[in-house]
Amino acid sequence: RQRVALASVLALQTPVVVLDEPTTGQDYRASLEIMDRVGELNRVGHTIIFITHDMELVARYASRVVVMAQGRVLADGGTREIFRLPEVLIASSLAPPDITCLAQELAAFGIRGDILTVEEMLDVLLPLWRR
């Protein structure tokens, strides 16, 4: 049902697409397929606004994040910037992805604390490991 609803919205080809929890009820692969399609629309000029509590989805697909709680905007900025604001995330009952938390813990060892995906972490760690 979720995919049919998304397909009908996408068929309209509107300049702005608003999606509320677009991957709810989907397995990991289907979620990536949906968001990759949405990302393609964004690349060709559509504005995409998606509302989600899935911070891994945000890390992978959002370039800008607006954090809200109790009807108020708590923060508005780039994804990397927002995930470095623990007080804002706590106030909104959110947490960065596990890989971002790991990167922040490893910052004392020279690892960037703004890593958003496992792929980014591998890009940082593999050159160190190969030394």
MARZA-557873 format. One record per atom (N, C-alpha, C, O): atom name; residue in three letters; residue number from 1; x negated, y, z. Coordinates in nm, 3 decimals, padded with zeros to 5 digits. Example, Ala and Ser with C-alpha at 12.3 -4.5 7.8 and 13.67 -1.06 7.14 Angstrom:
<recs>
REC   atomo   residuo   num        xx        yy        zz
REC       N       ala     1   -01.319   -00.569    00.780
REC      CA       ala     1   -01.230   -00.450    00.780
REC       C       ala     1   -01.320   -00.330    00.780
REC       O       ala     1   -01.424   -00.332    00.846
REC       N       ser     2   -01.285   -00.225    00.708
REC      CA       ser     2   -01.367   -00.106    00.714
REC       C       ser     2   -01.290    00.003    00.787
REC       O       ser     2   -01.341    00.114    00.804
</recs>
This chain:
<recs>
REC   atomo   residuo   num        xx        yy        zz
REC       N       arg     1   -00.082   -00.120    00.000
REC      CA       arg     1    00.000    00.000    00.000
REC       C       arg     1   -00.087    00.127    00.000
REC       O       arg     1   -00.059    00.223   -00.071
REC       N       gln     2   -00.192    00.124    00.080
REC      CA       gln     2   -00.283    00.239    00.090
REC       C       gln     2   -00.347    00.269   -00.046
REC       O       gln     2   -00.357    00.384   -00.087
REC       N       arg     3   -00.389    00.165   -00.116
REC      CA       arg     3   -00.454    00.185   -00.246
REC       C       arg     3   -00.356    00.234   -00.351
REC       O       arg     3   -00.393    00.314   -00.437
REC       N       val     4   -00.232    00.189   -00.347
REC      CA       val     4   -00.130    00.236   -00.441
REC       C       val     4   -00.100    00.383   -00.416
REC       O       val     4   -00.089    00.462   -00.510
REC       N       ala     5   -00.089    00.421   -00.289
REC      CA       ala     5   -00.065    00.562   -00.255
REC       C       ala     5   -00.180    00.649   -00.304
REC       O       ala     5   -00.158    00.756   -00.360
REC       N       leu     6   -00.302    00.603   -00.283
REC      CA       leu     6   -00.419    00.677   -00.328
REC       C       leu     6   -00.421    00.688   -00.481
REC       O       leu     6   -00.449    00.795   -00.535
REC       N       ala     7   -00.390    00.580   -00.549
REC      CA       ala     7   -00.388    00.582   -00.696
REC       C       ala     7   -00.286    00.682   -00.748
REC       O       ala     7   -00.312    00.752   -00.846
REC       N       ser     8   -00.170    00.690   -00.684
REC      CA       ser     8   -00.067    00.784   -00.730
REC       C       ser     8   -00.112    00.928   -00.709
REC       O       ser     8   -00.083    01.013   -00.793
REC       N       val     9   -00.182    00.955   -00.599
REC      CA       val     9   -00.234    01.090   -00.575
REC       C       val     9   -00.341    01.124   -00.678
REC       O       val     9   -00.343    01.234   -00.733
REC       N       leu    10   -00.429    01.030   -00.703
REC      CA       leu    10   -00.539    01.053   -00.797
REC       C       leu    10   -00.488    01.070   -00.940
REC       O       leu    10   -00.548    01.144   -01.018
REC       N       ala    11   -00.378    01.002   -00.974
REC      CA       ala    11   -00.322    01.013   -01.109
REC       C       ala    11   -00.273    01.154   -01.139
REC       O       ala    11   -00.266    01.194   -01.256
REC       N       leu    12   -00.239    01.231   -01.036
REC      CA       leu    12   -00.189    01.367   -01.056
REC       C       leu    12   -00.299    01.463   -01.102
REC       O       leu    12   -00.270    01.568   -01.158
REC       N       gln    13   -00.425    01.426   -01.077
REC      CA       gln    13   -00.540    01.507   -01.116
REC       C       gln    13   -00.531    01.652   -01.065
REC       O       gln    13   -00.562    01.745   -01.139
REC       N       thr    14   -00.487    01.669   -00.942
REC      CA       thr    14   -00.480    01.802   -00.883
REC       C       thr    14   -00.620    01.851   -00.849
REC       O       thr    14   -00.710    01.770   -00.827
REC       N       pro    15   -00.641    01.983   -00.845
REC      CA       pro    15   -00.776    02.034   -00.815
REC       C       pro    15   -00.819    02.009   -00.671
REC       O       pro    15   -00.939    02.002   -00.642
REC       N       val    16   -00.722    01.995   -00.581
REC      CA       val    16   -00.753    01.968   -00.441
REC       C       val    16   -00.679    01.841   -00.401
REC       O       val    16   -00.558    01.828   -00.423
REC       N       val    17   -00.752    01.747   -00.343
REC      CA       val    17   -00.693    01.622   -00.298
REC       C       val    17   -00.714    01.611   -00.147
REC       O       val    17   -00.827    01.621   -00.099
REC       N       val    18   -00.605    01.592   -00.073
REC      CA       val    18   -00.613    01.575    00.072
REC       C       val    18   -00.577    01.431    00.104
REC       O       val    18   -00.470    01.383    00.066
REC       N       leu    19   -00.666    01.362    00.174
REC      CA       leu    19   -00.648    01.221    00.208
REC       C       leu    19   -00.654    01.205    00.360
REC       O       leu    19   -00.751    01.247    00.423
REC       N       asp    20   -00.553    01.146    00.416
REC      CA       asp    20   -00.548    01.122    00.560
REC       C       asp    20   -00.580    00.976    00.586
REC       O       asp    20   -00.503    00.887    00.550
REC       N       glu    21   -00.694    00.951    00.649
REC      CA       glu    21   -00.742    00.815    00.679
REC       C       glu    21   -00.734    00.728    00.552
REC       O       glu    21   -00.663    00.627    00.551
REC       N       pro    22   -00.807    00.765    00.447
REC      CA       pro    22   -00.793    00.697    00.318
REC       C       pro    22   -00.833    00.551    00.315
REC       O       pro    22   -00.795    00.479    00.223
REC       N       thr    23   -00.907    00.505    00.413
REC      CA       thr    23   -00.954    00.365    00.410
REC       C       thr    23   -00.888    00.278    00.517
REC       O       thr    23   -00.931    00.164    00.539
REC       N       thr    24   -00.787    00.330    00.582
REC      CA       thr    24   -00.718    00.252    00.686
REC       C       thr    24   -00.666    00.121    00.627
REC       O       thr    24   -00.601    00.119    00.523
REC       N       gly    25   -00.695    00.012    00.696
REC      CA       gly    25   -00.646   -00.119    00.655
REC       C       gly    25   -00.727   -00.184    00.544
REC       O       gly    25   -00.692   -00.292    00.497
REC       N       gln    26   -00.835   -00.120    00.501
REC      CA       gln    26   -00.917   -00.176    00.394
REC       C       gln    26   -01.041   -00.243    00.453
REC       O       gln    26   -01.092   -00.200    00.557
REC       N       asp    27   -01.087   -00.347    00.386
REC      CA       asp    27   -01.213   -00.405    00.430
REC       C       asp    27   -01.328   -00.314    00.384
REC       O       asp    27   -01.306   -00.217    00.311
REC       N       tyr    28   -01.449   -00.346    00.425
REC      CA       tyr    28   -01.564   -00.260    00.398
REC       C       tyr    28   -01.582   -00.235    00.248
REC       O       tyr    28   -01.601   -00.121    00.205
REC       N       arg    29   -01.575   -00.341    00.169
REC      CA       arg    29   -01.595   -00.328    00.025
REC       C       arg    29   -01.488   -00.241   -00.041
REC       O       arg    29   -01.519   -00.155   -00.123
REC       N       ala    30   -01.364   -00.263   -00.005
REC      CA       ala    30   -01.254   -00.183   -00.061
REC       C       ala    30   -01.267   -00.037   -00.018
REC       O       ala    30   -01.239    00.053   -00.096
REC       N       ser    31   -01.310   -00.015    00.106
REC      CA       ser    31   -01.330    00.122    00.154
REC       C       ser    31   -01.435    00.194    00.071
REC       O       ser    31   -01.416    00.310    00.033
REC       N       leu    32   -01.546    00.126    00.042
REC      CA       leu    32   -01.650    00.187   -00.040
REC       C       leu    32   -01.601    00.213   -00.181
REC       O       leu    32   -01.634    00.317   -00.240
REC       N       glu    33   -01.523    00.122   -00.237
REC      CA       glu    33   -01.469    00.142   -00.372
REC       C       glu    33   -01.379    00.266   -00.376
REC       O       glu    33   -01.389    00.347   -00.467
REC       N       ile    34   -01.293    00.278   -00.277
REC      CA       ile    34   -01.203    00.393   -00.270
REC       C       ile    34   -01.284    00.522   -00.260
REC       O       ile    34   -01.261    00.616   -00.336
REC       N       met    35   -01.377    00.525   -00.168
REC      CA       met    35   -01.453    00.648   -00.145
REC       C       met    35   -01.548    00.679   -00.261
REC       O       met    35   -01.574    00.796   -00.289
REC       N       asp    36   -01.600    00.577   -00.327
REC      CA       asp    36   -01.683    00.602   -00.444
REC       C       asp    36   -01.600    00.668   -00.554
REC       O       asp    36   -01.647    00.759   -00.622
REC       N       arg    37   -01.477    00.622   -00.572
REC      CA       arg    37   -01.386    00.683   -00.672
REC       C       arg    37   -01.355    00.828   -00.633
REC       O       arg    37   -01.356    00.917   -00.718
REC       N       val    38   -01.328    00.850   -00.506
REC      CA       val    38   -01.302    00.986   -00.458
REC       C       val    38   -01.426    01.072   -00.479
REC       O       val    38   -01.415    01.188   -00.519
REC       N       gly    39   -01.544    01.017   -00.454
REC      CA       gly    39   -01.669    01.089   -00.477
REC       C       gly    39   -01.688    01.127   -00.623
REC       O       gly    39   -01.740    01.235   -00.653
REC       N       glu    40   -01.647    01.039   -00.713
REC      CA       glu    40   -01.655    01.071   -00.856
REC       C       glu    40   -01.568    01.191   -00.888
REC       O       glu    40   -01.609    01.280   -00.963
REC       N       leu    41   -01.448    01.195   -00.832
REC      CA       leu    41   -01.360    01.311   -00.853
REC       C       leu    41   -01.426    01.439   -00.803
REC       O       leu    41   -01.417    01.543   -00.868
REC       N       asn    42   -01.490    01.430   -00.688
REC      CA       asn    42   -01.558    01.547   -00.634
REC       C       asn    42   -01.670    01.594   -00.727
REC       O       asn    42   -01.688    01.714   -00.748
REC       N       arg    43   -01.745    01.499   -00.781
REC      CA       arg    43   -01.857    01.534   -00.870
REC       C       arg    43   -01.810    01.603   -00.999
REC       O       arg    43   -01.886    01.679   -01.059
REC       N       val    44   -01.686    01.576   -01.041
REC      CA       val    44   -01.636    01.641   -01.163
REC       C       val    44   -01.555    01.766   -01.132
REC       O       val    44   -01.489    01.821   -01.221
REC       N       gly    45   -01.559    01.811   -01.006
REC      CA       gly    45   -01.501    01.941   -00.975
REC       C       gly    45   -01.381    01.946   -00.883
REC       O       gly    45   -01.334    02.054   -00.849
REC       N       his    46   -01.329    01.832   -00.842
REC      CA       his    46   -01.215    01.832   -00.750
REC       C       his    46   -01.264    01.859   -00.608
REC       O       his    46   -01.370    01.812   -00.567
REC       N       thr    47   -01.185    01.934   -00.533
REC      CA       thr    47   -01.213    01.952   -00.391
REC       C       thr    47   -01.146    01.837   -00.318
REC       O       thr    47   -01.027    01.812   -00.336
REC       N       ile    48   -01.222    01.768   -00.236
REC      CA       ile    48   -01.169    01.654   -00.160
REC       C       ile    48   -01.174    01.688   -00.012
REC       O       ile    48   -01.279    01.723    00.042
REC       N       ile    49   -01.060    01.677    00.053
REC      CA       ile    49   -01.053    01.691    00.198
REC       C       ile    49   -01.005    01.558    00.251
REC       O       ile    49   -00.895    01.513    00.218
REC       N       phe    50   -01.087    01.494    00.335
REC      CA       phe    50   -01.037    01.370    00.395
REC       C       phe    50   -01.045    01.379    00.546
REC       O       phe    50   -01.143    01.426    00.604
REC       N       ile    51   -00.939    01.331    00.606
REC      CA       ile    51   -00.924    01.333    00.751
REC       C       ile    51   -00.949    01.191    00.799
REC       O       ile    51   -00.886    01.096    00.752
REC       N       thr    52   -01.043    01.177    00.893
REC      CA       thr    52   -01.077    01.043    00.939
REC       C       thr    52   -01.141    01.049    01.076
REC       O       thr    52   -01.196    01.152    01.117
REC       N       his    53   -01.134    00.937    01.145
REC      CA       his    53   -01.207    00.919    01.270
REC       C       his    53   -01.329    00.829    01.247
REC       O       his    53   -01.404    00.801    01.340
REC       N       asp    54   -01.347    00.784    01.124
REC      CA       asp    54   -01.456    00.692    01.089
REC       C       asp    54   -01.582    00.774    01.056
REC       O       asp    54   -01.597    00.824    00.945
REC       N       met    55   -01.669    00.788    01.153
REC      CA       met    55   -01.786    00.872    01.137
REC       C       met    55   -01.889    00.813    01.040
REC       O       met    55   -01.969    00.887    00.984
REC       N       glu    56   -01.888    00.683    01.021
REC      CA       glu    56   -01.977    00.625    00.920
REC       C       glu    56   -01.931    00.667    00.780
REC       O       glu    56   -02.014    00.691    00.692
REC       N       leu    57   -01.802    00.675    00.760
REC      CA       leu    57   -01.747    00.725    00.634
REC       C       leu    57   -01.784    00.871    00.614
REC       O       leu    57   -01.822    00.912    00.504
REC       N       val    58   -01.774    00.948    00.719
REC      CA       val    58   -01.813    01.090    00.715
REC       C       val    58   -01.961    01.101    00.680
REC       O       val    58   -01.999    01.180    00.593
REC       N       ala    59   -02.044    01.023    00.746
REC      CA       ala    59   -02.189    01.028    00.723
REC       C       ala    59   -02.222    00.996    00.577
REC       O       ala    59   -02.311    01.058    00.519
REC       N       arg    60   -02.153    00.901    00.521
REC      CA       arg    60   -02.184    00.856    00.385
REC       C       arg    60   -02.128    00.949    00.278
REC       O       arg    60   -02.190    00.965    00.172
REC       N       tyr    61   -02.013    01.011    00.303
REC      CA       tyr    61   -01.943    01.081    00.194
REC       C       tyr    61   -01.920    01.230    00.214
REC       O       tyr    61   -01.891    01.300    00.117
REC       N       ala    62   -01.930    01.282    00.333
REC      CA       ala    62   -01.896    01.423    00.355
REC       C       ala    62   -02.021    01.510    00.354
REC       O       ala    62   -02.123    01.476    00.415
REC       N       ser    63   -02.013    01.622    00.286
REC      CA       ser    63   -02.123    01.719    00.290
REC       C       ser    63   -02.092    01.828    00.392
REC       O       ser    63   -02.183    01.895    00.442
REC       N       arg    64   -01.966    01.846    00.421
REC      CA       arg    64   -01.923    01.947    00.519
REC       C       arg    64   -01.821    01.881    00.612
REC       O       arg    64   -01.739    01.801    00.569
REC       N       val    65   -01.829    01.917    00.740
REC      CA       val    65   -01.742    01.858    00.841
REC       C       val    65   -01.677    01.969    00.922
REC       O       val    65   -01.742    02.065    00.964
REC       N       val    66   -01.548    01.954    00.944
REC      CA       val    66   -01.476    02.041    01.037
REC       C       val    66   -01.428    01.950    01.148
REC       O       val    66   -01.348    01.859    01.125
REC       N       val    67   -01.475    01.974    01.270
REC      CA       val    67   -01.436    01.894    01.386
REC       C       val    67   -01.325    01.967    01.459
REC       O       val    67   -01.336    02.085    01.492
REC       N       met    68   -01.216    01.893    01.483
REC      CA       met    68   -01.102    01.953    01.552
REC       C       met    68   -01.065    01.868    01.673
REC       O       met    68   -01.087    01.747    01.676
REC       N       ala    69   -01.008    01.935    01.772
REC      CA       ala    69   -00.952    01.866    01.889
REC       C       ala    69   -00.842    01.954    01.945
REC       O       ala    69   -00.859    02.075    01.962
REC       N       gln    70   -00.730    01.893    01.974
REC      CA       gln    70   -00.616    01.962    02.032
REC       C       gln    70   -00.578    02.087    01.952
REC       O       gln    70   -00.548    02.192    02.009
REC       N       gly    71   -00.581    02.073    01.819
REC      CA       gly    71   -00.538    02.181    01.732
REC       C       gly    71   -00.637    02.295    01.714
REC       O       gly    71   -00.605    02.396    01.652
REC       N       arg    72   -00.757    02.280    01.768
REC      CA       arg    72   -00.858    02.386    01.758
REC       C       arg    72   -00.979    02.336    01.680
REC       O       arg    72   -01.017    02.219    01.689
REC       N       val    73   -01.038    02.426    01.603
REC      CA       val    73   -01.163    02.395    01.533
REC       C       val    73   -01.277    02.413    01.633
REC       O       val    73   -01.297    02.521    01.687
REC       N       leu    74   -01.352    02.305    01.655
REC      CA       leu    74   -01.466    02.308    01.748
REC       C       leu    74   -01.598    02.335    01.676
REC       O       leu    74   -01.690    02.393    01.732
REC       N       ala    75   -01.605    02.293    01.551
REC      CA       ala    75   -01.728    02.313    01.474
REC       C       ala    75   -01.698    02.299    01.326
REC       O       ala    75   -01.604    02.229    01.287
REC       N       asp    76   -01.778    02.366    01.246
REC      CA       asp    76   -01.764    02.363    01.101
REC       C       asp    76   -01.904    02.378    01.045
REC       O       asp    76   -01.969    02.480    01.065
REC       N       gly    77   -01.951    02.276    00.973
REC      CA       gly    77   -02.086    02.285    00.918
REC       C       gly    77   -02.123    02.161    00.841
REC       O       gly    77   -02.040    02.075    00.813
REC       N       gly    78   -02.249    02.153    00.807
REC      CA       gly    78   -02.300    02.036    00.735
REC       C       gly    78   -02.296    01.912    00.822
REC       O       gly    78   -02.303    01.921    00.945
REC       N       thr    79   -02.284    01.798    00.760
REC      CA       thr    79   -02.272    01.671    00.833
REC       C       thr    79   -02.391    01.649    00.927
REC       O       thr    79   -02.371    01.614    01.043
REC       N       arg    80   -02.511    01.669    00.879
REC      CA       arg    80   -02.630    01.649    00.963
REC       C       arg    80   -02.627    01.743    01.083
REC       O       arg    80   -02.658    01.703    01.195
REC       N       glu    81   -02.588    01.867    01.059
REC      CA       glu    81   -02.581    01.966    01.166
REC       C       glu    81   -02.477    01.926    01.272
REC       O       glu    81   -02.504    01.933    01.392
REC       N       ile    82   -02.361    01.885    01.229
REC      CA       ile    82   -02.253    01.850    01.322
REC       C       ile    82   -02.291    01.730    01.408
REC       O       ile    82   -02.263    01.728    01.528
REC       N       phe    83   -02.355    01.630    01.348
REC      CA       phe    83   -02.392    01.512    01.425
REC       C       phe    83   -02.503    01.540    01.526
REC       O       phe    83   -02.536    01.453    01.606
REC       N       arg    84   -02.559    01.658    01.523
REC      CA       arg    84   -02.660    01.697    01.623
REC       C       arg    84   -02.599    01.784    01.732
REC       O       arg    84   -02.672    01.848    01.808
REC       N       leu    85   -02.466    01.786    01.742
REC      CA       leu    85   -02.396    01.865    01.843
REC       C       leu    85   -02.319    01.771    01.938
REC       O       leu    85   -02.197    01.758    01.926
REC       N       pro    86   -02.390    01.707    02.030
REC      CA       pro    86   -02.324    01.608    02.115
REC       C       pro    86   -02.207    01.664    02.195
REC       O       pro    86   -02.107    01.594    02.216
REC       N       glu    87   -02.217    01.789    02.240
REC      CA       glu    87   -02.107    01.845    02.320
REC       C       glu    87   -01.979    01.858    02.238
REC       O       glu    87   -01.870    01.840    02.290
REC       N       val    88   -01.993    01.890    02.110
REC      CA       val    88   -01.876    01.901    02.022
REC       C       val    88   -01.817    01.763    01.997
REC       O       val    88   -01.695    01.746    02.000
REC       N       leu    89   -01.902    01.666    01.971
REC      CA       leu    89   -01.854    01.530    01.945
REC       C       leu    89   -01.786    01.472    02.068
REC       O       leu    89   -01.681    01.408    02.056
REC       N       ile    90   -01.843    01.493    02.184
REC      CA       ile    90   -01.781    01.443    02.307
REC       C       ile    90   -01.645    01.508    02.329
REC       O       ile    90   -01.549    01.441    02.364
REC       N       ala    91   -01.637    01.639    02.307
REC      CA       ala    91   -01.511    01.711    02.327
REC       C       ala    91   -01.402    01.664    02.232
REC       O       ala    91   -01.284    01.678    02.261
REC       N       ser    92   -01.442    01.608    02.119
REC      CA       ser    92   -01.344    01.561    02.021
REC       C       ser    92   -01.331    01.409    02.021
REC       O       ser    92   -01.266    01.352    01.933
REC       N       ser    93   -01.392    01.343    02.119
REC      CA       ser    93   -01.388    01.197    02.133
REC       C       ser    93   -01.445    01.126    02.011
REC       O       ser    93   -01.394    01.022    01.969
REC       N       leu    94   -01.549    01.183    01.955
REC      CA       leu    94   -01.617    01.123    01.840
REC       C       leu    94   -01.761    01.093    01.878
REC       O       leu    94   -01.813    01.143    01.977
REC       N       ala    95   -01.823    01.010    01.798
REC      CA       ala    95   -01.965    00.978    01.817
REC       C       ala    95   -02.028    00.962    01.680
REC       O       ala    95   -01.963    00.914    01.588
REC       N       pro    96   -02.153    01.002    01.666
REC      CA       pro    96   -02.220    00.982    01.537
REC       C       pro    96   -02.231    00.833    01.508
REC       O       pro    96   -02.215    00.751    01.598
REC       N       pro    97   -02.257    00.797    01.383
REC      CA       pro    97   -02.279    00.656    01.351
REC       C       pro    97   -02.394    00.600    01.434
REC       O       pro    97   -02.483    00.674    01.478
REC       N       asp    98   -02.392    00.470    01.455
REC      CA       asp    98   -02.497    00.404    01.534
REC       C       asp    98   -02.636    00.434    01.479
REC       O       asp    98   -02.730    00.455    01.557
REC       N       ile    99   -02.651    00.437    01.347
REC      CA       ile    99   -02.784    00.461    01.288
REC       C       ile    99   -02.832    00.602    01.320
REC       O       ile    99   -02.952    00.623    01.338
REC       N       thr   100   -02.739    00.698    01.328
REC      CA       thr   100   -02.776    00.834    01.364
REC       C       thr   100   -02.819    00.840    01.510
REC       O       thr   100   -02.915    00.909    01.545
REC       N       cys   101   -02.747    00.769    01.596
REC      CA       cys   101   -02.785    00.763    01.738
REC       C       cys   101   -02.924    00.702    01.753
REC       O       cys   101   -03.005    00.750    01.832
REC       N       leu   102   -02.951    00.596    01.679
REC      CA       leu   102   -03.082    00.533    01.683
REC       C       leu   102   -03.190    00.631    01.638
REC       O       leu   102   -03.295    00.643    01.701
REC       N       ala   103   -03.164    00.701    01.529
REC      CA       ala   103   -03.261    00.800    01.479
REC       C       ala   103   -03.287    00.908    01.583
REC       O       ala   103   -03.401    00.950    01.601
REC       N       gln   104   -03.183    00.952    01.651
REC      CA       gln   104   -03.200    01.055    01.754
REC       C       gln   104   -03.283    01.002    01.870
REC       O       gln   104   -03.362    01.076    01.928
REC       N       glu   105   -03.265    00.876    01.905
REC      CA       glu   105   -03.346    00.815    02.011
REC       C       glu   105   -03.492    00.800    01.967
REC       O       glu   105   -03.583    00.808    02.050
REC       N       leu   106   -03.515    00.780    01.837
REC      CA       leu   106   -03.651    00.761    01.786
REC       C       leu   106   -03.719    00.893    01.751
REC       O       leu   106   -03.834    00.893    01.707
REC       N       ala   107   -03.650    01.003    01.770
REC      CA       ala   107   -03.708    01.134    01.737
REC       C       ala   107   -03.839    01.158    01.812
REC       O       ala   107   -03.929    01.224    01.761
REC       N       ala   108   -03.850    01.106    01.932
REC      CA       ala   108   -03.973    01.121    02.011
REC       C       ala   108   -04.092    01.054    01.944
REC       O       ala   108   -04.208    01.083    01.976
REC       N       phe   109   -04.064    00.963    01.848
REC      CA       phe   109   -04.170    00.891    01.777
REC       C       phe   109   -04.189    00.946    01.636
REC       O       phe   109   -04.253    00.883    01.551
REC       N       gly   110   -04.133    01.065    01.611
REC      CA       gly   110   -04.151    01.129    01.481
REC       C       gly   110   -04.047    01.096    01.376
REC       O       gly   110   -04.062    01.136    01.260
REC       N       ile   111   -03.943    01.024    01.413
REC      CA       ile   111   -03.836    00.992    01.319
REC       C       ile   111   -03.736    01.107    01.320
REC       O       ile   111   -03.698    01.157    01.426
REC       N       arg   112   -03.693    01.150    01.200
REC      CA       arg   112   -03.594    01.258    01.192
REC       C       arg   112   -03.467    01.217    01.265
REC       O       arg   112   -03.421    01.104    01.252
REC       N       gly   113   -03.411    01.308    01.342
REC      CA       gly   113   -03.290    01.280    01.418
REC       C       gly   113   -03.162    01.301    01.341
REC       O       gly   113   -03.053    01.286    01.397
REC       N       asp   114   -03.174    01.335    01.212
REC      CA       asp   114   -03.053    01.363    01.135
REC       C       asp   114   -03.024    01.257    01.029
REC       O       asp   114   -02.954    01.285    00.931
REC       N       ile   115   -03.076    01.138    01.047
REC      CA       ile   115   -03.051    01.029    00.952
REC       C       ile   115   -02.905    00.987    00.961
REC       O       ile   115   -02.852    00.971    01.071
REC       N       leu   116   -02.841    00.970    00.846
REC      CA       leu   116   -02.698    00.943    00.843
REC       C       leu   116   -02.661    00.799    00.804
REC       O       leu   116   -02.555    00.751    00.841
REC       N       thr   117   -02.749    00.732    00.730
REC      CA       thr   117   -02.715    00.599    00.681
REC       C       thr   117   -02.831    00.502    00.702
REC       O       thr   117   -02.945    00.543    00.724
REC       N       val   118   -02.801    00.375    00.695
REC      CA       val   118   -02.904    00.272    00.706
REC       C       val   118   -03.005    00.288    00.591
REC       O       val   118   -03.125    00.270    00.611
REC       N       glu   119   -02.955    00.321    00.473
REC      CA       glu   119   -03.043    00.339    00.359
REC       C       glu   119   -03.145    00.451    00.385
REC       O       glu   119   -03.262    00.438    00.352
REC       N       glu   120   -03.099    00.561    00.444
REC      CA       glu   120   -03.191    00.670    00.478
REC       C       glu   120   -03.295    00.624    00.580
REC       O       glu   120   -03.412    00.658    00.569
REC       N       met   121   -03.250    00.547    00.678
REC      CA       met   121   -03.344    00.497    00.780
REC       C       met   121   -03.450    00.409    00.715
REC       O       met   121   -03.568    00.418    00.749
REC       N       leu   122   -03.409    00.325    00.622
REC      CA       leu   122   -03.506    00.240    00.552
REC       C       leu   122   -03.605    00.324    00.473
REC       O       leu   122   -03.724    00.294    00.471
REC       N       asp   123   -03.556    00.430    00.409
REC      CA       asp   123   -03.645    00.519    00.334
REC       C       asp   123   -03.750    00.582    00.424
REC       O       asp   123   -03.862    00.608    00.381
REC       N       val   124   -03.714    00.607    00.549
REC      CA       val   124   -03.808    00.666    00.645
REC       C       val   124   -03.902    00.560    00.703
REC       O       val   124   -04.022    00.584    00.716
REC       N       leu   125   -03.848    00.444    00.738
REC      CA       leu   125   -03.927    00.343    00.808
REC       C       leu   125   -04.018    00.260    00.718
REC       O       leu   125   -04.129    00.226    00.758
REC       N       leu   126   -03.973    00.227    00.598
REC      CA       leu   126   -04.054    00.139    00.513
REC       C       leu   126   -04.193    00.195    00.483
REC       O       leu   126   -04.291    00.121    00.490
REC       N       pro   127   -04.206    00.323    00.449
REC      CA       pro   127   -04.342    00.375    00.428
REC       C       pro   127   -04.429    00.365    00.554
REC       O       pro   127   -04.550    00.342    00.543
REC       N       leu   128   -04.371    00.382    00.671
REC      CA       leu   128   -04.448    00.369    00.795
REC       C       leu   128   -04.492    00.225    00.818
REC       O       leu   128   -04.603    00.200    00.865
REC       N       trp   129   -04.406    00.133    00.786
REC      CA       trp   129   -04.433   -00.008    00.805
REC       C       trp   129   -04.541   -00.057    00.709
REC       O       trp   129   -04.619   -00.146    00.742
REC       N       arg   130   -04.545    00.001    00.590
REC      CA       arg   130   -04.640   -00.044    00.487
REC       C       arg   130   -04.780    00.012    00.507
REC       O       arg   130   -04.872   -00.028    00.437
REC       N       arg   131   -04.797    00.102    00.601
REC      CA       arg   131   -04.930    00.162    00.626
REC       C       arg   131   -05.030    00.062    00.673
REC       O       arg   131   -05.146    00.096    00.698
</recs>
